[in-house]
Amino acid sequence: MRWWGSSTIRRQHEPVMLSPVRVVSLEAMPSVSSAREASTPRAYVNVYLIADADEYAIGQARREVEAAGWDVTGECSVATVSEHSFDAGSDGLSYYEQCLIDGVVVVFHTWRHEH
């Protein structure tokens, strides 16, 4: 009598080395060519993205903001972050985790511009 069974072969996988998540903080205002009216808010924008270098992160962040119909008016900072950079349950941690899934998360913090 032969017994046919199944066995599972587990392979040791190399850890996946992802590029770090960077947060690029920019200032922006609605693009003149966008459909927004002049009284539309200005914004601080945090772009969470996976990037090997600050220069790439800044360029990609600018493209994301411009694709949303905004003009970048100033760069504030670039920071490399990890899950330990944020408090448990914070919005920042949620954005970080979503970035790991989607590759990029863009968060606009708007305010009204008074003349």
Long-range contacts (C-beta under 8 A, 24 or more apart in sequence): 18-50, 18-100, 19-50, 19-51, 19-52, 20-50, 20-51, 20-52, 20-80, 20-81, 20-82, 21-48, 21-49, 21-50, 21-80, 21-81, 21-82, 21-96, 21-99, 21-100, 22-48, 22-49, 22-50, 22-51, 22-54, 22-57, 22-78, 22-79, 22-80, 22-81, 23-47, 23-48, 23-78, 23-79, 23-81, 24-49, 24-57, 24-58, 24-61, 24-75, 24-77, 24-78, 25-75, 25-76, 25-77, 25-78, 25-79, 26-61, 26-62, 26-65, 26-72, 26-73, 26-74, 26-75, 26-76, 27-72, 27-73, 27-74, 27-75, 27-76, 28-65, 28-70, 28-71, 28-72, 28-73, 28-108, 29-70, 29-71, 29-73, 29-113, 30-69, 30-70, 30-71, 31-66, 31-69, 31-70, 31-71, 32-71, 33-69, 34-69, 34-70, 35-69, 36-69, 39-112, 39-113, 41-110, 41-111, 41-112, 41-113, 42-73, 42-110, 42-111, 42-112, 42-113, 43-70, 43-108, 43-109, 43-110, 43-111, 44-76, 44-108, 44-109, 45-70, 45-106, 45-107, 45-108, 45-109, 46-95, 46-106, 46-107, 46-109, 47-104, 47-105, 47-106, 47-107, 48-81, 48-95, 48-96, 48-98, 48-99, 48-104, 48-105, 48-106, 48-107, 49-99, 49-103, 49-104, 49-105, 50-99, 50-100, 50-103, 50-104, 54-78, 60-104, 64-104, 64-106, 65-106, 68-106, 68-108, 70-108
